[in-house]
Amino acid sequence: MAAARCGKPQLALEYLLHPSPNFQFDEHGLATGGPFPYLPSNGALLTAIAMMVEGWDGSAGKFPGFPQDGSWVINAEDFNRMP
């Protein structure tokens, strides 16, 4: 989230989507590695993506946390701007 706020959306995505044995998701988007269907990493990933989609106080433009080079196609609705 800090990388996105600092104007480095590609770096933010690399951090969020970097393959790691301790931060893996199954085909349903749920974190693996525990007996429970919901782990804190699920909420962290969803919060970061929501912020990158809608923006934060002081951000400008549509989907400000994502690269604006056409490499991402984003469809989103009903997100709130983060403080």
N, CA, C and O atoms as a Maestro MAE file, in Angstrom:
{
 s_m_m2io_version
 :::
 2.0.0
}

f_m_ct {
 s_m_title
 :::
 protein
 m_atom[332] {
  # First column is atom index #
  i_m_mmod_type
  r_m_x_coord
  r_m_y_coord
  r_m_z_coord
  i_m_residue_number
  s_m_chain_name
  s_m_pdb_residue_name
  s_m_pdb_atom_name
  i_m_atomic_number
  :::
  1 25 0.832 -1.176 0.000 1 A "MET " " N  " 7
  2 3 0.000 0.000 0.000 1 A "MET " " CA " 6
  3 2 0.877 1.241 0.000 1 A "MET " " C  " 6
  4 15 0.529 2.249 -0.615 1 A "MET " " O  " 8
  5 25 2.004 1.176 0.679 2 A "ALA " " N  " 7
  6 3 2.914 2.321 0.701 2 A "ALA " " CA " 6
  7 2 3.498 2.571 -0.686 2 A "ALA " " C  " 6
  8 15 3.632 3.723 -1.101 2 A "ALA " " O  " 8
  9 25 3.843 1.514 -1.401 3 A "ALA " " N  " 7
  10 3 4.405 1.679 -2.749 3 A "ALA " " CA " 6
  11 2 3.385 2.340 -3.669 3 A "ALA " " C  " 6
  12 15 3.744 3.218 -4.454 3 A "ALA " " O  " 8
  13 25 2.123 1.934 -3.586 4 A "ALA " " N  " 7
  14 3 1.084 2.542 -4.418 4 A "ALA " " CA " 6
  15 2 0.935 4.022 -4.076 4 A "ALA " " C  " 6
  16 15 0.848 4.858 -4.975 4 A "ALA " " O  " 8
  17 25 0.905 4.348 -2.802 5 A "ARG " " N  " 7
  18 3 0.766 5.751 -2.386 5 A "ARG " " CA " 6
  19 2 1.974 6.595 -2.785 5 A "ARG " " C  " 6
  20 15 1.857 7.810 -2.944 5 A "ARG " " O  " 8
  21 25 3.109 5.970 -2.943 6 A "CYS " " N  " 7
  22 3 4.330 6.698 -3.336 6 A "CYS " " CA " 6
  23 2 4.495 6.770 -4.853 6 A "CYS " " C  " 6
  24 15 5.547 7.179 -5.345 6 A "CYS " " O  " 8
  25 25 3.454 6.372 -5.598 7 A "GLY " " N  " 7
  26 3 3.504 6.485 -7.048 7 A "GLY " " CA " 6
  27 2 4.253 5.361 -7.734 7 A "GLY " " C  " 6
  28 15 4.724 5.533 -8.858 7 A "GLY " " O  " 8
  29 25 4.373 4.211 -7.081 8 A "LYS " " N  " 7
  30 3 5.063 3.058 -7.651 8 A "LYS " " CA " 6
  31 2 4.097 1.869 -7.726 8 A "LYS " " C  " 6
  32 15 4.275 0.877 -7.019 8 A "LYS " " O  " 8
  33 25 3.067 1.973 -8.590 9 A "PRO " " N  " 7
  34 3 2.053 0.913 -8.630 9 A "PRO " " CA " 6
  35 2 2.600 -0.442 -9.075 9 A "PRO " " C  " 6
  36 15 2.145 -1.476 -8.586 9 A "PRO " " O  " 8
  37 25 3.556 -0.455 -9.983 10 A "GLN " " N  " 7
  38 3 4.105 -1.741 -10.427 10 A "GLN " " CA " 6
  39 2 4.808 -2.446 -9.269 10 A "GLN " " C  " 6
  40 15 4.685 -3.661 -9.111 10 A "GLN " " O  " 8
  41 25 5.539 -1.687 -8.467 11 A "LEU " " N  " 7
  42 3 6.210 -2.248 -7.304 11 A "LEU " " CA " 6
  43 2 5.185 -2.761 -6.289 11 A "LEU " " C  " 6
  44 15 5.384 -3.812 -5.681 11 A "LEU " " O  " 8
  45 25 4.091 -2.020 -6.110 12 A "ALA " " N  " 7
  46 3 3.032 -2.459 -5.193 12 A "ALA " " CA " 6
  47 2 2.481 -3.813 -5.626 12 A "ALA " " C  " 6
  48 15 2.287 -4.703 -4.797 12 A "ALA " " O  " 8
  49 25 2.233 -3.965 -6.910 13 A "LEU " " N  " 7
  50 3 1.708 -5.235 -7.412 13 A "LEU " " CA " 6
  51 2 2.718 -6.358 -7.276 13 A "LEU " " C  " 6
  52 15 2.349 -7.491 -6.965 13 A "LEU " " O  " 8
  53 25 3.980 -6.059 -7.504 14 A "GLU " " N  " 7
  54 3 5.017 -7.085 -7.333 14 A "GLU " " CA " 6
  55 2 5.066 -7.557 -5.888 14 A "GLU " " C  " 6
  56 15 5.199 -8.753 -5.629 14 A "GLU " " O  " 8
  57 25 4.959 -6.625 -4.943 15 A "TYR " " N  " 7
  58 3 4.950 -7.005 -3.526 15 A "TYR " " CA " 6
  59 2 3.717 -7.846 -3.199 15 A "TYR " " C  " 6
  60 15 3.823 -8.864 -2.514 15 A "TYR " " O  " 8
  61 25 2.552 -7.425 -3.687 16 A "LEU " " N  " 7
  62 3 1.312 -8.125 -3.359 16 A "LEU " " CA " 6
  63 2 1.216 -9.507 -3.990 16 A "LEU " " C  " 6
  64 15 0.673 -10.433 -3.386 16 A "LEU " " O  " 8
  65 25 1.738 -9.646 -5.194 17 A "LEU " " N  " 7
  66 3 1.547 -10.890 -5.933 17 A "LEU " " CA " 6
  67 2 2.802 -11.748 -6.012 17 A "LEU " " C  " 6
  68 15 2.837 -12.729 -6.756 17 A "LEU " " O  " 8
  69 25 3.825 -11.390 -5.255 18 A "HIS " " N  " 7
  70 3 5.078 -12.151 -5.245 18 A "HIS " " CA " 6
  71 2 4.833 -13.550 -4.697 18 A "HIS " " C  " 6
  72 15 4.277 -13.700 -3.608 18 A "HIS " " O  " 8
  73 25 5.242 -14.583 -5.443 19 A "PRO " " N  " 7
  74 3 5.046 -15.941 -4.936 19 A "PRO " " CA " 6
  75 2 5.907 -16.206 -3.699 19 A "PRO " " C  " 6
  76 15 7.117 -15.977 -3.710 19 A "PRO " " O  " 8
  77 25 5.284 -16.676 -2.664 20 A "SER " " N  " 7
  78 3 5.971 -16.965 -1.414 20 A "SER " " CA " 6
  79 2 5.284 -18.163 -0.771 20 A "SER " " C  " 6
  80 15 4.059 -18.267 -0.826 20 A "SER " " O  " 8
  81 25 6.042 -19.064 -0.165 21 A "PRO " " N  " 7
  82 3 5.400 -20.221 0.469 21 A "PRO " " CA " 6
  83 2 4.473 -19.834 1.617 21 A "PRO " " C  " 6
  84 15 3.585 -20.606 1.976 21 A "PRO " " O  " 8
  85 25 4.664 -18.655 2.195 22 A "ASN " " N  " 7
  86 3 3.831 -18.227 3.322 22 A "ASN " " CA " 6
  87 2 2.687 -17.311 2.910 22 A "ASN " " C  " 6
  88 15 1.940 -16.831 3.762 22 A "ASN " " O  " 8
  89 25 2.543 -17.065 1.615 23 A "PHE " " N  " 7
  90 3 1.499 -16.153 1.147 23 A "PHE " " CA " 6
  91 2 0.962 -16.686 -0.174 23 A "PHE " " C  " 6
  92 15 1.195 -16.100 -1.231 23 A "PHE " " O  " 8
  93 25 0.234 -17.810 -0.106 24 A "GLN " " N  " 7
  94 3 -0.321 -18.466 -1.276 24 A "GLN " " CA " 6
  95 2 -1.846 -18.470 -1.180 24 A "GLN " " C  " 6
  96 15 -2.420 -18.474 -0.091 24 A "GLN " " O  " 8
  97 25 -2.479 -18.470 -2.342 25 A "PHE " " N  " 7
  98 3 -3.934 -18.468 -2.401 25 A "PHE " " CA " 6
  99 2 -4.400 -19.604 -3.306 25 A "PHE " " C  " 6
  100 15 -3.736 -19.939 -4.287 25 A "PHE " " O  " 8
  101 25 -5.538 -20.188 -2.972 26 A "ASP " " N  " 7
  102 3 -6.073 -21.276 -3.795 26 A "ASP " " CA " 6
  103 2 -6.908 -20.710 -4.943 26 A "ASP " " C  " 6
  104 15 -6.969 -19.496 -5.138 26 A "ASP " " O  " 8
  105 25 -7.545 -21.596 -5.693 27 A "GLU " " N  " 7
  106 3 -8.298 -21.179 -6.873 27 A "GLU " " CA " 6
  107 2 -9.518 -20.324 -6.534 27 A "GLU " " C  " 6
  108 15 -10.092 -19.694 -7.423 27 A "GLU " " O  " 8
  109 25 -9.920 -20.292 -5.268 28 A "HIS " " N  " 7
  110 3 -11.047 -19.476 -4.831 28 A "HIS " " CA " 6
  111 2 -10.602 -18.132 -4.261 28 A "HIS " " C  " 6
  112 15 -11.436 -17.312 -3.877 28 A "HIS " " O  " 8
  113 25 -9.290 -17.906 -4.204 29 A "GLY " " N  " 7
  114 3 -8.766 -16.662 -3.662 29 A "GLY " " CA " 6
  115 2 -8.587 -16.674 -2.157 29 A "GLY " " C  " 6
  116 15 -8.349 -15.628 -1.554 29 A "GLY " " O  " 8
  117 25 -8.700 -17.849 -1.537 30 A "LEU " " N  " 7
  118 3 -8.519 -17.951 -0.089 30 A "LEU " " CA " 6
  119 2 -7.077 -18.327 0.229 30 A "LEU " " C  " 6
  120 15 -6.462 -19.126 -0.477 30 A "LEU " " O  " 8
  121 25 -6.551 -17.748 1.290 31 A "ALA " " N  " 7
  122 3 -5.186 -18.065 1.711 31 A "ALA " " CA " 6
  123 2 -5.106 -19.527 2.132 31 A "ALA " " C  " 6
  124 15 -6.028 -20.059 2.750 31 A "ALA " " O  " 8
  125 25 -4.011 -20.155 1.794 32 A "THR " " N  " 7
  126 3 -3.791 -21.547 2.183 32 A "THR " " CA " 6
  127 2 -2.872 -21.571 3.396 32 A "THR " " C  " 6
  128 15 -2.340 -20.538 3.802 32 A "THR " " O  " 8
  129 25 -2.691 -22.729 3.959 33 A "GLY " " N  " 7
  130 3 -1.769 -22.867 5.073 33 A "GLY " " CA " 6
  131 2 -2.424 -22.956 6.425 33 A "GLY " " C  " 6
  132 15 -1.728 -23.000 7.439 33 A "GLY " " O  " 8
  133 25 -3.722 -22.985 6.477 34 A "GLY " " N  " 7
  134 3 -4.384 -23.088 7.765 34 A "GLY " " CA " 6
  135 2 -5.661 -23.894 7.660 34 A "GLY " " C  " 6
  136 15 -6.168 -24.111 6.560 34 A "GLY " " O  " 8
  137 25 -6.180 -24.335 8.771 35 A "PRO " " N  " 7
  138 3 -7.404 -25.129 8.742 35 A "PRO " " CA " 6
  139 2 -8.666 -24.279 8.576 35 A "PRO " " C  " 6
  140 15 -9.755 -24.819 8.382 35 A "PRO " " O  " 8
  141 25 -8.525 -22.967 8.649 36 A "PHE " " N  " 7
  142 3 -9.685 -22.086 8.599 36 A "PHE " " CA " 6
  143 2 -9.821 -21.460 7.219 36 A "PHE " " C  " 6
  144 15 -8.812 -21.236 6.551 36 A "PHE " " O  " 8
  145 25 -11.029 -21.176 6.776 37 A "PRO " " N  " 7
  146 3 -11.223 -20.623 5.427 37 A "PRO " " CA " 6
  147 2 -10.827 -19.162 5.304 37 A "PRO " " C  " 6
  148 15 -10.743 -18.648 4.188 37 A "PRO " " O  " 8
  149 25 -10.582 -18.481 6.406 38 A "TYR " " N  " 7
  150 3 -10.243 -17.065 6.338 38 A "TYR " " CA " 6
  151 2 -9.038 -16.791 7.227 38 A "TYR " " C  " 6
  152 15 -9.060 -17.075 8.425 38 A "TYR " " O  " 8
  153 25 -8.006 -16.247 6.642 39 A "LEU " " N  " 7
  154 3 -6.805 -15.870 7.373 39 A "LEU " " CA " 6
  155 2 -6.591 -14.370 7.228 39 A "LEU " " C  " 6
  156 15 -7.114 -13.780 6.284 39 A "LEU " " O  " 8
  157 25 -5.846 -13.731 8.120 40 A "PRO " " N  " 7
  158 3 -5.618 -12.289 8.007 40 A "PRO " " CA " 6
  159 2 -5.057 -11.867 6.651 40 A "PRO " " C  " 6
  160 15 -5.318 -10.751 6.202 40 A "PRO " " O  " 8
  161 25 -4.298 -12.728 5.997 41 A "SER " " N  " 7
  162 3 -3.730 -12.350 4.704 41 A "SER " " CA " 6
  163 2 -4.816 -12.124 3.657 41 A "SER " " C  " 6
  164 15 -4.619 -11.327 2.740 41 A "SER " " O  " 8
  165 25 -5.950 -12.800 3.768 42 A "ASN " " N  " 7
  166 3 -7.060 -12.554 2.847 42 A "ASN " " CA " 6
  167 2 -7.515 -11.097 2.965 42 A "ASN " " C  " 6
  168 15 -7.651 -10.399 1.960 42 A "ASN " " O  " 8
  169 25 -7.745 -10.655 4.175 43 A "GLY " " N  " 7
  170 3 -8.201 -9.286 4.404 43 A "GLY " " CA " 6
  171 2 -7.164 -8.261 3.989 43 A "GLY " " C  " 6
  172 15 -7.508 -7.206 3.457 43 A "GLY " " O  " 8
  173 25 -5.902 -8.561 4.227 44 A "ALA " " N  " 7
  174 3 -4.836 -7.630 3.853 44 A "ALA " " CA " 6
  175 2 -4.765 -7.460 2.343 44 A "ALA " " C  " 6
  176 15 -4.645 -6.339 1.850 44 A "ALA " " O  " 8
  177 25 -4.839 -8.554 1.612 45 A "LEU " " N  " 7
  178 3 -4.801 -8.481 0.153 45 A "LEU " " CA " 6
  179 2 -6.019 -7.730 -0.379 45 A "LEU " " C  " 6
  180 15 -5.883 -6.867 -1.246 45 A "LEU " " O  " 8
  181 25 -7.201 -8.046 0.129 46 A "LEU " " N  " 7
  182 3 -8.410 -7.378 -0.334 46 A "LEU " " CA " 6
  183 2 -8.398 -5.889 -0.014 46 A "LEU " " C  " 6
  184 15 -8.832 -5.082 -0.835 46 A "LEU " " O  " 8
  185 25 -7.915 -5.515 1.156 47 A "THR " " N  " 7
  186 3 -7.827 -4.103 1.528 47 A "THR " " CA " 6
  187 2 -6.862 -3.357 0.618 47 A "THR " " C  " 6
  188 15 -7.164 -2.255 0.162 47 A "THR " " O  " 8
  189 25 -5.720 -3.945 0.356 48 A "ALA " " N  " 7
  190 3 -4.732 -3.298 -0.510 48 A "ALA " " CA " 6
  191 2 -5.287 -3.117 -1.925 48 A "ALA " " C  " 6
  192 15 -5.132 -2.048 -2.514 48 A "ALA " " O  " 8
  193 25 -5.923 -4.136 -2.470 49 A "ILE " " N  " 7
  194 3 -6.477 -4.031 -3.821 49 A "ILE " " CA " 6
  195 2 -7.600 -2.997 -3.853 49 A "ILE " " C  " 6
  196 15 -7.680 -2.212 -4.798 49 A "ILE " " O  " 8
  197 25 -8.466 -2.980 -2.844 50 A "ALA " " N  " 7
  198 3 -9.543 -1.981 -2.799 50 A "ALA " " CA " 6
  199 2 -8.974 -0.569 -2.773 50 A "ALA " " C  " 6
  200 15 -9.494 0.319 -3.448 50 A "ALA " " O  " 8
  201 25 -7.914 -0.352 -2.003 51 A "MET " " N  " 7
  202 3 -7.293 0.963 -1.956 51 A "MET " " CA " 6
  203 2 -6.702 1.332 -3.314 51 A "MET " " C  " 6
  204 15 -6.815 2.475 -3.757 51 A "MET " " O  " 8
  205 25 -6.078 0.369 -3.964 52 A "MET " " N  " 7
  206 3 -5.457 0.629 -5.259 52 A "MET " " CA " 6
  207 2 -6.516 0.905 -6.336 52 A "MET " " C  " 6
  208 15 -6.254 1.637 -7.290 52 A "MET " " O  " 8
  209 25 -7.698 0.324 -6.183 53 A "VAL " " N  " 7
  210 3 -8.786 0.542 -7.141 53 A "VAL " " CA " 6
  211 2 -9.397 1.928 -6.957 53 A "VAL " " C  " 6
  212 15 -9.481 2.703 -7.910 53 A "VAL " " O  " 8
  213 25 -9.822 2.238 -5.739 54 A "GLU " " N  " 7
  214 3 -10.571 3.477 -5.506 54 A "GLU " " CA " 6
  215 2 -9.684 4.666 -5.160 54 A "GLU " " C  " 6
  216 15 -10.050 5.814 -5.412 54 A "GLU " " O  " 8
  217 25 -8.541 4.396 -4.594 55 A "GLY " " N  " 7
  218 3 -7.643 5.489 -4.235 55 A "GLY " " CA " 6
  219 2 -7.684 5.821 -2.763 55 A "GLY " " C  " 6
  220 15 -8.295 5.109 -1.966 55 A "GLY " " O  " 8
  221 25 -7.036 6.898 -2.414 56 A "TRP " " N  " 7
  222 3 -6.873 7.348 -1.036 56 A "TRP " " CA " 6
  223 2 -6.927 8.859 -1.044 56 A "TRP " " C  " 6
  224 15 -6.852 9.479 -2.104 56 A "TRP " " O  " 8
  225 25 -7.055 9.456 0.121 57 A "ASP " " N  " 7
  226 3 -7.087 10.911 0.199 57 A "ASP " " CA " 6
  227 2 -5.859 11.484 -0.486 57 A "ASP " " C  " 6
  228 15 -4.726 11.153 -0.135 57 A "ASP " " O  " 8
  229 25 -6.093 12.339 -1.458 58 A "GLY " " N  " 7
  230 3 -4.995 12.961 -2.179 58 A "GLY " " CA " 6
  231 2 -4.644 12.282 -3.496 58 A "GLY " " C  " 6
  232 15 -3.858 12.827 -4.272 58 A "GLY " " O  " 8
  233 25 -5.206 11.106 -3.769 59 A "SER " " N  " 7
  234 3 -4.917 10.441 -5.045 59 A "SER " " CA " 6
  235 2 -5.802 11.033 -6.132 59 A "SER " " C  " 6
  236 15 -6.837 11.636 -5.848 59 A "SER " " O  " 8
  237 25 -5.386 10.855 -7.368 60 A "ALA " " N  " 7
  238 3 -6.140 11.402 -8.493 60 A "ALA " " CA " 6
  239 2 -6.258 10.361 -9.595 60 A "ALA " " C  " 6
  240 15 -5.419 9.468 -9.715 60 A "ALA " " O  " 8
  241 25 -7.294 10.484 -10.387 61 A "GLY " " N  " 7
  242 3 -7.474 9.607 -11.532 61 A "GLY " " CA " 6
  243 2 -8.208 8.332 -11.180 61 A "GLY " " C  " 6
  244 15 -8.518 8.054 -10.021 61 A "GLY " " O  " 8
  245 25 -8.475 7.568 -12.227 62 A "LYS " " N  " 7
  246 3 -9.193 6.311 -12.076 62 A "LYS " " CA " 6
  247 2 -8.208 5.191 -11.793 62 A "LYS " " C  " 6
  248 15 -7.194 5.068 -12.481 62 A "LYS " " O  " 8
  249 25 -8.491 4.378 -10.796 63 A "PHE " " N  " 7
  250 3 -7.647 3.251 -10.381 63 A "PHE " " CA " 6
  251 2 -6.202 3.706 -10.141 63 A "PHE " " C  " 6
  252 15 -5.284 3.212 -10.796 63 A "PHE " " O  " 8
  253 25 -5.998 4.633 -9.217 64 A "PRO " " N  " 7
  254 3 -4.685 5.258 -9.046 64 A "PRO " " CA " 6
  255 2 -3.573 4.340 -8.563 64 A "PRO " " C  " 6
  256 15 -2.398 4.675 -8.710 64 A "PRO " " O  " 8
  257 25 -3.913 3.193 -7.993 65 A "GLY " " N  " 7
  258 3 -2.878 2.301 -7.498 65 A "GLY " " CA " 6
  259 2 -2.368 1.308 -8.519 65 A "GLY " " C  " 6
  260 15 -1.498 0.494 -8.209 65 A "GLY " " O  " 8
  261 25 -2.897 1.362 -9.739 66 A "PHE " " N  " 7
  262 3 -2.491 0.434 -10.790 66 A "PHE " " CA " 6
  263 2 -1.712 1.161 -11.875 66 A "PHE " " C  " 6
  264 15 -1.927 2.353 -12.099 66 A "PHE " " O  " 8
  265 25 -0.808 0.455 -12.552 67 A "PRO " " N  " 7
  266 3 -0.087 1.078 -13.662 67 A "PRO " " CA " 6
  267 2 -1.072 1.623 -14.697 67 A "PRO " " C  " 6
  268 15 -2.090 0.993 -14.985 67 A "PRO " " O  " 8
  269 25 -0.770 2.773 -15.241 68 A "GLN " " N  " 7
  270 3 -1.642 3.419 -16.213 68 A "GLN " " CA " 6
  271 2 -1.168 3.184 -17.644 68 A "GLN " " C  " 6
  272 15 -1.487 3.965 -18.541 68 A "GLN " " O  " 8
  273 25 -0.416 2.121 -17.858 69 A "ASP " " N  " 7
  274 3 0.165 1.844 -19.177 69 A "ASP " " CA " 6
  275 2 -0.667 0.882 -20.011 69 A "ASP " " C  " 6
  276 15 -0.212 0.431 -21.063 69 A "ASP " " O  " 8
  277 25 -1.881 0.556 -19.562 70 A "GLY " " N  " 7
  278 3 -2.746 -0.345 -20.305 70 A "GLY " " CA " 6
  279 2 -2.502 -1.821 -20.029 70 A "GLY " " C  " 6
  280 15 -3.135 -2.676 -20.648 70 A "GLY " " O  " 8
  281 25 -1.587 -2.136 -19.105 71 A "SER " " N  " 7
  282 3 -1.277 -3.535 -18.819 71 A "SER " " CA " 6
  283 2 -2.321 -4.203 -17.918 71 A "SER " " C  " 6
  284 15 -2.316 -5.425 -17.764 71 A "SER " " O  " 8
  285 25 -3.206 -3.413 -17.328 72 A "TRP " " N  " 7
  286 3 -4.255 -3.948 -16.468 72 A "TRP " " CA " 6
  287 2 -5.615 -3.492 -16.987 72 A "TRP " " C  " 6
  288 15 -5.792 -2.327 -17.342 72 A "TRP " " O  " 8
  289 25 -6.571 -4.413 -17.029 73 A "VAL " " N  " 7
  290 3 -7.954 -4.087 -17.354 73 A "VAL " " CA " 6
  291 2 -8.737 -4.281 -16.063 73 A "VAL " " C  " 6
  292 15 -8.798 -5.387 -15.526 73 A "VAL " " O  " 8
  293 25 -9.332 -3.210 -15.572 74 A "ILE " " N  " 7
  294 3 -9.976 -3.252 -14.253 74 A "ILE " " CA " 6
  295 2 -11.442 -2.873 -14.391 74 A "ILE " " C  " 6
  296 15 -11.783 -1.878 -15.030 74 A "ILE " " O  " 8
  297 25 -12.297 -3.674 -13.788 75 A "ASN " " N  " 7
  298 3 -13.716 -3.377 -13.660 75 A "ASN " " CA " 6
  299 2 -14.029 -3.412 -12.178 75 A "ASN " " C  " 6
  300 15 -13.772 -4.414 -11.510 75 A "ASN " " O  " 8
  301 25 -14.574 -2.339 -11.665 76 A "ALA " " N  " 7
  302 3 -14.857 -2.274 -10.232 76 A "ALA " " CA " 6
  303 2 -16.051 -1.368 -9.988 76 A "ALA " " C  " 6
  304 15 -16.338 -0.468 -10.776 76 A "ALA " " O  " 8
  305 25 -16.738 -1.620 -8.889 77 A "GLU " " N  " 7
  306 3 -17.842 -0.748 -8.503 77 A "GLU " " CA " 6
  307 2 -18.024 -0.791 -6.996 77 A "GLU " " C  " 6
  308 15 -17.739 -1.797 -6.346 77 A "GLU " " O  " 8
  309 25 -18.496 0.306 -6.459 78 A "ASP " " N  " 7
  310 3 -18.874 0.424 -5.052 78 A "ASP " " CA " 6
  311 2 -17.730 0.261 -4.068 78 A "ASP " " C  " 6
  312 15 -17.915 -0.324 -3.001 78 A "ASP " " O  " 8
  313 25 -16.554 0.765 -4.406 79 A "PHE " " N  " 7
  314 3 -15.452 0.820 -3.448 79 A "PHE " " CA " 6
  315 2 -15.427 2.194 -2.820 79 A "PHE " " C  " 6
  316 15 -15.919 3.152 -3.416 79 A "PHE " " O  " 8
  317 25 -14.868 2.314 -1.636 80 A "ASN " " N  " 7
  318 3 -14.728 3.596 -0.966 80 A "ASN " " CA " 6
  319 2 -13.277 4.030 -0.938 80 A "ASN " " C  " 6
  320 15 -12.369 3.208 -0.810 80 A "ASN " " O  " 8
  321 25 -13.074 5.317 -1.059 81 A "ARG " " N  " 7
  322 3 -11.730 5.881 -0.978 81 A "ARG " " CA " 6
  323 2 -11.188 5.672 0.436 81 A "ARG " " C  " 6
  324 15 -11.919 5.813 1.416 81 A "ARG " " O  " 8
  325 25 -9.910 5.336 0.531 82 A "MET " " N  " 7
  326 3 -9.277 5.131 1.838 82 A "MET " " CA " 6
  327 2 -8.716 6.459 2.337 82 A "MET " " C  " 6
  328 15 -8.350 7.320 1.538 82 A "MET " " O  " 8
  329 25 -8.647 6.625 3.648 83 A "PRO " " N  " 7
  330 3 -8.050 7.866 4.190 83 A "PRO " " CA " 6
  331 2 -6.560 7.913 3.918 83 A "PRO " " C  " 6
  332 15 -5.892 8.875 4.298 83 A "PRO " " O  " 8
  :::
 }
 m_bond[331] {
  # First column is bond index #
  i_m_from
  i_m_to
  i_m_order
  :::
  1 1 2 1
  2 2 3 1
  3 3 4 2
  4 3 5 1
  5 5 6 1
  6 6 7 1
  7 7 8 2
  8 7 9 1
  9 9 10 1
  10 10 11 1
  11 11 12 2
  12 11 13 1
  13 13 14 1
  14 14 15 1
  15 15 16 2
  16 15 17 1
  17 17 18 1
  18 18 19 1
  19 19 20 2
  20 19 21 1
  21 21 22 1
  22 22 23 1
  23 23 24 2
  24 23 25 1
  25 25 26 1
  26 26 27 1
  27 27 28 2
  28 27 29 1
  29 29 30 1
  30 30 31 1
  31 31 32 2
  32 31 33 1
  33 33 34 1
  34 34 35 1
  35 35 36 2
  36 35 37 1
  37 37 38 1
  38 38 39 1
  39 39 40 2
  40 39 41 1
  41 41 42 1
  42 42 43 1
  43 43 44 2
  44 43 45 1
  45 45 46 1
  46 46 47 1
  47 47 48 2
  48 47 49 1
  49 49 50 1
  50 50 51 1
  51 51 52 2
  52 51 53 1
  53 53 54 1
  54 54 55 1
  55 55 56 2
  56 55 57 1
  57 57 58 1
  58 58 59 1
  59 59 60 2
  60 59 61 1
  61 61 62 1
  62 62 63 1
  63 63 64 2
  64 63 65 1
  65 65 66 1
  66 66 67 1
  67 67 68 2
  68 67 69 1
  69 69 70 1
  70 70 71 1
  71 71 72 2
  72 71 73 1
  73 73 74 1
  74 74 75 1
  75 75 76 2
  76 75 77 1
  77 77 78 1
  78 78 79 1
  79 79 80 2
  80 79 81 1
  81 81 82 1
  82 82 83 1
  83 83 84 2
  84 83 85 1
  85 85 86 1
  86 86 87 1
  87 87 88 2
  88 87 89 1
  89 89 90 1
  90 90 91 1
  91 91 92 2
  92 91 93 1
  93 93 94 1
  94 94 95 1
  95 95 96 2
  96 95 97 1
  97 97 98 1
  98 98 99 1
  99 99 100 2
  100 99 101 1
  101 101 102 1
  102 102 103 1
  103 103 104 2
  104 103 105 1
  105 105 106 1
  106 106 107 1
  107 107 108 2
  108 107 109 1
  109 109 110 1
  110 110 111 1
  111 111 112 2
  112 111 113 1
  113 113 114 1
  114 114 115 1
  115 115 116 2
  116 115 117 1
  117 117 118 1
  118 118 119 1
  119 119 120 2
  120 119 121 1
  121 121 122 1
  122 122 123 1
  123 123 124 2
  124 123 125 1
  125 125 126 1
  126 126 127 1
  127 127 128 2
  128 127 129 1
  129 129 130 1
  130 130 131 1
  131 131 132 2
  132 131 133 1
  133 133 134 1
  134 134 135 1
  135 135 136 2
  136 135 137 1
  137 137 138 1
  138 138 139 1
  139 139 140 2
  140 139 141 1
  141 141 142 1
  142 142 143 1
  143 143 144 2
  144 143 145 1
  145 145 146 1
  146 146 147 1
  147 147 148 2
  148 147 149 1
  149 149 150 1
  150 150 151 1
  151 151 152 2
  152 151 153 1
  153 153 154 1
  154 154 155 1
  155 155 156 2
  156 155 157 1
  157 157 158 1
  158 158 159 1
  159 159 160 2
  160 159 161 1
  161 161 162 1
  162 162 163 1
  163 163 164 2
  164 163 165 1
  165 165 166 1
  166 166 167 1
  167 167 168 2
  168 167 169 1
  169 169 170 1
  170 170 171 1
  171 171 172 2
  172 171 173 1
  173 173 174 1
  174 174 175 1
  175 175 176 2
  176 175 177 1
  177 177 178 1
  178 178 179 1
  179 179 180 2
  180 179 181 1
  181 181 182 1
  182 182 183 1
  183 183 184 2
  184 183 185 1
  185 185 186 1
  186 186 187 1
  187 187 188 2
  188 187 189 1
  189 189 190 1
  190 190 191 1
  191 191 192 2
  192 191 193 1
  193 193 194 1
  194 194 195 1
  195 195 196 2
  196 195 197 1
  197 197 198 1
  198 198 199 1
  199 199 200 2
  200 199 201 1
  201 201 202 1
  202 202 203 1
  203 203 204 2
  204 203 205 1
  205 205 206 1
  206 206 207 1
  207 207 208 2
  208 207 209 1
  209 209 210 1
  210 210 211 1
  211 211 212 2
  212 211 213 1
  213 213 214 1
  214 214 215 1
  215 215 216 2
  216 215 217 1
  217 217 218 1
  218 218 219 1
  219 219 220 2
  220 219 221 1
  221 221 222 1
  222 222 223 1
  223 223 224 2
  224 223 225 1
  225 225 226 1
  226 226 227 1
  227 227 228 2
  228 227 229 1
  229 229 230 1
  230 230 231 1
  231 231 232 2
  232 231 233 1
  233 233 234 1
  234 234 235 1
  235 235 236 2
  236 235 237 1
  237 237 238 1
  238 238 239 1
  239 239 240 2
  240 239 241 1
  241 241 242 1
  242 242 243 1
  243 243 244 2
  244 243 245 1
  245 245 246 1
  246 246 247 1
  247 247 248 2
  248 247 249 1
  249 249 250 1
  250 250 251 1
  251 251 252 2
  252 251 253 1
  253 253 254 1
  254 254 255 1
  255 255 256 2
  256 255 257 1
  257 257 258 1
  258 258 259 1
  259 259 260 2
  260 259 261 1
  261 261 262 1
  262 262 263 1
  263 263 264 2
  264 263 265 1
  265 265 266 1
  266 266 267 1
  267 267 268 2
  268 267 269 1
  269 269 270 1
  270 270 271 1
  271 271 272 2
  272 271 273 1
  273 273 274 1
  274 274 275 1
  275 275 276 2
  276 275 277 1
  277 277 278 1
  278 278 279 1
  279 279 280 2
  280 279 281 1
  281 281 282 1
  282 282 283 1
  283 283 284 2
  284 283 285 1
  285 285 286 1
  286 286 287 1
  287 287 288 2
  288 287 289 1
  289 289 290 1
  290 290 291 1
  291 291 292 2
  292 291 293 1
  293 293 294 1
  294 294 295 1
  295 295 296 2
  296 295 297 1
  297 297 298 1
  298 298 299 1
  299 299 300 2
  300 299 301 1
  301 301 302 1
  302 302 303 1
  303 303 304 2
  304 303 305 1
  305 305 306 1
  306 306 307 1
  307 307 308 2
  308 307 309 1
  309 309 310 1
  310 310 311 1
  311 311 312 2
  312 311 313 1
  313 313 314 1
  314 314 315 1
  315 315 316 2
  316 315 317 1
  317 317 318 1
  318 318 319 1
  319 319 320 2
  320 319 321 1
  321 321 322 1
  322 322 323 1
  323 323 324 2
  324 323 325 1
  325 325 326 1
  326 326 327 1
  327 327 328 2
  328 327 329 1
  329 329 330 1
  330 330 331 1
  331 331 332 2
  :::
 }
}
